[in-house]
Amino acid sequence: MTTAGRDAARRPSPSPAEENADASAASLMLSVLRSVRAVVFDTDGVLTDSARVHAAARRTAFDACLRAAGDDRPFDPVEDYRR
């Protein structure tokens, strides 16, 4: 048996009041989540190297815009990203 299994076996069963409180909290959470239309996660630099990803996305977008404006100068991910 794993340590987690032993710990679970030692834990006392929740009381009816605790089970009711857990069910009420879950019900409230579900009602709140049903009304959510969007979620924004701000993981700027936390989960990904966002500066590198942003610079690549900007290069793709701005190179096309610069070409359309008659400017053949490519987006500079170091200098232009910092502006």
C-alpha angles and dihedrals in degrees: 000000000000124000089251090053092051091047091050090049091053095048114101117241113261116259119246089255091054091047090049091049090050091049091048092050091048091048091050091048092051092050090051093047092051089063095048112106099177142009126206118203115197103206096151102165094340102096101010139029088255097175090062092045093047092049091051091048092047091048090054093047099039097044088059092046093047092049090049089052091051095254111129092187107116121230109269108221092203104043101026094043091060094054 
